[in-house]
């Protein structure tokens, strides 16, 4: 969001200068130029893949990274970030973060080490000119976007999602490798002058995914213990650090729209392994749950793996997988009607990532 508004303000300033010069100008429009789809692949198969979807023509270019670099993306692509004029791709099992241009051409290969071994990147965010990455061995990494130097701070076990608010990075410590005793904390790390963990917040066990709204309020999914503790959506006040449960729906994936509406997937299996799935919308500013998102009776097949909202058009993308064959992506209008369903060009889609430009 910060990147989006910075781009908008810079564009508006240039437009204002043209007006002052007496020129008759048409205001620029921010558009979505393309949608990258990141495919995780299968463990130890070296088959992660990047595709590029054109929402206007409904066409998909596959193996974009491999075509641009004559090399495979690697083993288990976990997350991707488009920040400024660069893209960052975290490949977990290959222990690398690729820095590329907007075409996917490699600029730098980052291997972050704690001094003993290279670390495994999970989630990425951009904040105040830096990129932050969780490392599954228990670290938060800060990456300089100019010279790619890195700094590390120790956090909890097996960190997953993260958000940045008011010069602090909040990190979900899943403890996902510590079954049956998962983690139940969020680390609060200051990043203004020196990186250090200043406190932790107690949350429902196995915290994973995090997003924030325009007010800086943080929303966190905890996956529970896959037994008597269910998936739980929580709200964290970034100032008081108070935690409240938002809904009793078992939320598994979520994405924050630029209007601060939270789009989420609630998926649950019964004793016969029949999936009961819904896509909900929660207005984080008013604190109200809206009607189910899908309005045209579209049925989502297979297991959902991600949900992403285009910050410009508010169109919604839902990825699914059977963990054996090519994944699917459902492209919905902002009104909840299916626009297109297409194969993602790889296994297990992890998300849709939006290339924004000025028209």
N, C-alpha and C positions, 0 to 999 in steps of 0.2 A: 504493500500500500504506500509506504513512504516513497519508494522509487516512482510509483505512478504519479503521485502528486508533485514530486520534484520535477518530473518531466513536463507535467501540465503547466506548472508555474513558469518554467523556463520558456516554454512555447508561448505562453500568454505574454510574457515580458517582451519577446521579440515582436509579437503582433502589435503590442501597444506602441513600440518604437516606430513601426511602420505607419501607424495612425498619426503619430506626432509629425511624421514627415509629410503628411498630407496625401498619402497614397490610399487608394480605395482597395482595401484588402478583404478577402474572405477569411473568417476565423478558421484556423486549422482544426482538424478533427483527429482525435486519437482513435486508432482502429486496431483490430487484431489482424496481424499479417499472416499468422500461421499458428498451428497448435502442435507442439511436440508431444509425442506419446512415448513414455519410457517403459520398456519391457524388462522386467526383472530377470527372466530366464529361469532355468533349473539349476539347482545346486551342483557345483563341480562340472558343469557342462559348457562353460565359457560361451554361453549363447544369449547374453543380454543384448538388447537391440534398441535402437532409436528410430522412430518413424516420425514423419511430418505430414500433418493433415491440413488440407485446405477446406475450410468450412463453407466457402462460397461454391466451389466446384464439386465438393464431396469426394475428393480424390486423396489418395494416400501414397506418399513416397516412403518406401521401406529401406532399412539398412542404411540410414543417412550417415551415421557415424562411420561405419565401415567403408562406405563409398568415398567419403571425404578424406579418409586417412589410410586406406588400404590396410587396416588392422581391425580386429574385433574389439567391441566395447569391453568385454571381459565377463567376469563371473559374478552374477547377482548385482545388477544395477539397483540401487536403493532409493535414490532421490536425485532431484535435479533443481537447479536454480538459474533463472535468467536475471542477471543483475547488471545494470548499465549496458555496455555493449559486449558483455561476455556471458558465457554459460558455464556452469559448474555441474559436473556429473559425478556423483558419489557411487563407486562400485565397491561394494562391501567385501566380497570374498577375494577380490583382486587387490584390495588394500590401496586403492588409488582414487584421487579426485582429479578428473580431467578438467582443465580449463580450456574452453574453445571460443571461437568467435560465434556469431549468430548462425553461421552455416554449419557449425559442428566441426570445423577444422581445428585441430589441436594447437594450442598456444603453449601450454605447460602441462606436465604430468606431475602432480603433487603426491608425494608419499610422506605422510606425517608420522614421525617417530617419537617415542618417549625416551629414546636413548638406548633401549634394549631391542626393540623390534618395531616394524611398521604397524600402524594402527588401522582399524577397520571402520570406515566412515558410514554413518547411518543417515542423518538428516541435515539439511542445509537451510540457512537463512542469510539474508543480507541486511546489514544495519550500519548506518553512519559510515559508509565507505569501507566497511570490512565484511568479510564472509565468516560465518560461524558454522562449525560442523561438530556434531556429536560423534564421538569415537567409542565403539562398543566395549572397549577395554576399560572404560570408566573415565573418559576425559572429554572436556570441551576444548576445541581448537579454534583459535582466532587466526584468520588468514588475511594478510595484507594484499589488497587487490592490485597493487602496483608492482611490488617486487616478490610477492608470494612467500615472504617469510611468515613463519607460524609461531604462535605462542600457545602453551597448553596450561590448563588448570584441571586439577582432579575434582571429579564430581562423584555421583553414586555409581552403583553397578549397572552396566548395560544401558546407558542412556539412549533415548530414542528421540522424540520430538522436542522442539525448542521454539521459543518466541523471544522477541526483544521489546522491552517497554521501559522508557525513562532511564536509559543508560544501564539497564540490567538485562541479562539474559536468563530466562527461566528454562530449566532443563528437566525433562521427565526421566527419572531414574527407574527403569522398569524392573531391574533385577530379573530379567527374563530367563537368564541361564541358571537361576537359583531355585528352580522348582524343588519342592512345593512351596517354598517361602519366598514369594516375590517381593520386590521393592515397593515402598509406599511413600516415597518422597519426591519433591521437586526442589532442585537446587536453585538458589538465587545467586547469580554471579554478577558482580559489578565489572563494567568494561570501560569506563570512561578514561581512567588514567592507568590503572593497573588491574589485571584480571585476578579476582579472588572470590571464592565462595564465601558469602557473608551469612547465609542462613539456609535452612531447609524448611519446606512446608509439608505437613502431613496430609496425604490424600488417600483415596481408595487404592488398594494394592494393584500393582502392575500398570502404572501410568505409561502411556505411549504417545498419543498424538496431541498436538497443541496448536491453537490458532488464537488470534486476538482481533478485537473489533476496533472501530475508529476511536473509541474512548480508552483503549488500552486494556480493557477487560479481557481476561484470559479464559479460554475454554479448553478443557482437558478431558480426554477419554482415558479411563483406566479399564483394562481388559479383565480385571478380577482374577479369580483363580480357576476359571473354567469349571467351577462347581457351584458352591453355595454363594459365592460372591460374584454377581453378574457384571457385565460391561456397564460402566457408569459414566455419564456426562456430568462434569463439574464446572463451576465458575469460580475463578480465583480473582479476588480484588487485588490489583497490583500494588496498592498503597497499604491497605490494612493486612493483606495476605490472608484474609478470611476465605474459606472454602465452603461452597454450597452446592448441593446436588441440584441439577437443573430439571431432570425428568426421570421417570422410572422406566422409560423406554431403553432397551439394551442397545446403545449406540456403538457402532463399530468403526465407521469412517465419517469424516466431516470436511467441509470446506467453507470458508468465510467469503461471502460476496462483498463487493465494494460498497454495498448499501448496509453493511453490518448485519445482514441476514445470514444465519447459519444453516447450511444445507447439510443434512446428515442421512446416513443409511442406518436403519435398524434391521438387523437380520438375526433370526433365532431359529433353531431347529427343534422339532418335537422328538418324541421318543422313537419315531419311525424315520428320522432323518429327513423329514419334509421341511423345507425352509419357508418360514413366514417372514417376508421382507417388505419394508415400506421405506419411502423416501420422504423425510419430513423437512419442515422449514421452521426455524425458531428465530423470531425477531429479538436480537440481543439488546436492542435499545429500549424496547417497550416491555421486554420480558414475557412475551406472549407466544404461544405455539400457534402456527397457522395451519391451514388445511394441507393434506398430503399433496406433495408436489406433482406427481404424475396424474394427469387428468384424462388421458385418452385410452386407459385400460392396457397400456403396454405392460407386458410381463417380462421381468428380468430373469433370463435363464442363467444357470450356473452360479457360482459363488461370487459376490461382489468383492472387488479388490481395491477400489478407490472411487472417490467422487471429487470433481474439480469444477469450479465456477469461473467462467470467463469474466475478468474484471471490467471489460468494456461492454460486452453485449448481455451479460448475465445469463448466457446460455450454459447449460449444465452437461457435464460429461461423466458417465458412470462406466467404469471398467469391470469386466468379469473374467473369470477363468475356470477351467476344469482341471488345471494343473497338469494337463497332458498335451493339449493341442493349442493352436493359436488363440489368444485372448480376443475378446470382443469389447468394443466401446459403443455405448449408447449415447447419441448426441441429441439433447433435448432443447427446445426453445425455452426462453425465459418463462413462458406460460405453462410449461410442463407437458408439451406435446412432442412426440418423437419426430426428429428431423431426419436422422440417419442412424443406421447400425452398421458397423464395419469391423472387419478383422484388424487387429492392431499391428500385425507384422511381427509378432513375437509372443512369447509366453508370459503370462502373469503381468498385465499392465499395472504400473505403480501410480500413474497419474497423468493428467494433461497439463502442459506448461505452455504459457501463452506469450507469443512474440508480439509485442505492441510497437506500433509505429505512428507516424504523423502523416496524414493525407492532406 
